[in-house]
């Protein structure tokens, strides 16, 4: 599953970034974000968009936990 999410996020990077730009602020735009956090955000966005059967609470919990491990 993880491999599919990572591969899918990479394949859909341009589309995901386009959608994320619509909700990001100038202060937190993708180019200002640390690379690891940007990658996690893309993976989470991929799950939200392409795996709607996964509950949003689960996605948020998973990626929050992962991100916290790197802070």
N, C-alpha and C positions, 0 to 999 in steps of 0.2 A: 504493500500500500504506500509506504513512504517513498519508495523509488518512483512509483507512478505519479505521486504528487510533485516531487522534485522535477521529474522529467516534464510533466504537464506545465508546471509553472515556468520552466525555461522555454518550452515551446510557445507558450502564450504570453511571454514577457511583455511584448509590445502592447498587446490588448489590455493586459492587466495594468500596466503602467498608465495607459491612456485613461482607464477608468479610475485609478487611484488619484491621478492628477485632478480629477473633478471634485474630489473630497478633501484633498490636502490643502493646507494653508501655505502661504509664502514661507512662513517661518519653519514649517516642517515638510518642505518639498522633498521629493525623492533624492535629489542630488545632494542635499544637506544631511541626509540621514546616514548613519554608519552602515557600511556595506552588509554586515550580518543582519542588522535590523530590517534593512530593505529586502533582503532575501527572505526573511521570515514573514514579512508583510506580504510579499508576493505569493508565498506558499499558502498563507492563510486566505488571501483573496482568491487564489485558485480554488481552494476547497469551497469557499462560499459560492463562487460562480458555477463551478463545474461539478460539484458534489452536493447538490441541494438536499440530498437525503440525510446528510450529516447535520445534526442539530447545531445551530449557531453557538449555543452555550458550550458545546463540546469543543468546537473549533477555537473559540476565544480562550477557553481554559487551557487547551493544549499549547497554544502558541504563547500565551502569557507565562506559562510554566517554563517553556523552553527559553524565552527571552530573559526571564528572571535568573536563570542559571548562568547567563553570560554577563550580567550586570555586576 
